[in-house]
Amino acid sequence: MKKLEKLTLRELEKTMSVIDLIQVSKLRGGDCGSGWAYYNPGEAYCYGGPGGAAARALLEVGNCEASGGINTDRIMQYFTSCNGSFSNQDPWCSAFVNSMLQASGMQGTSSAWAQDWENWGNLSSNPQVGDIALTGDDGHVGIVTAVVNGVVYVTSGNSGGGCVTTTQYGGYNHYRTGGN
C-alpha cells in the first residue's frame, strides 16, 4: 500500500464511496498504524481516532463464530479490551466495539455488556463515521462505518449468524459520539 500524507476524516470521506467501503470490508489483516492513512482503490485504509475504529471494524467483516456458536480465537481476542473473564460462548458485540476503539487509541467502556454504552460519550442525533450505534432494548452495539446520502451503515460483531457484518441501519435507534 502507498502511504499518503495524513488525511483528516472529512478529506478521506470525500475520496470514498460506499462501494469503496464495502470492498475494504472484504480485506483482511495488515498493520494500520495510528494517525495516518493508507488509501489506494481496492486496498485498506486506516487512521487514528473514531474513523480508525470504523476502518478497523470493516477489516474484521466476515470473522465468524465456529459451529455451535463457539467463539473462535480471534473473537476471544476482542475480549482482551474488556474487564473480567469470559467463556468461548459469551456474547461479543461490545467486546468487538471496545477492541476496535482500543486499537485506534480510544477508550471504550471496557465492558462486555452492550447496555454499558448507553452512558459512553454524548448522545448524537446526526450519526457520523466512528460513532457508536445502539439498538436499545435488545442490547446490541456497533460502529457507524459509513453515512451515504443519509443511509447509515453499521459494522457490528455477533450479528448475522454470529459474524462481524455491515448492514444498513438495521434497527439502531440512537448513537453515541466522543467518549469519556
Buried (B, 14 or more C-beta within 10 A) or exposed (E): BEEBEEBEBEEBBEEBEBEBBBBBBEBEEEEBEEEBBBBEEEBBBBBBBBBBBBBBBBBBBBBBBEEEEEBEEEBBEBBEBBEEEBEBEBBBBBBBBBBBBBBBEBEBBBBBBBBBBBEBBEEBEEBBBBBBBBBEEEBBBBBBBBBBEEEBBBBBBBBBEBBBBBBEEBEBEBBBBBBE
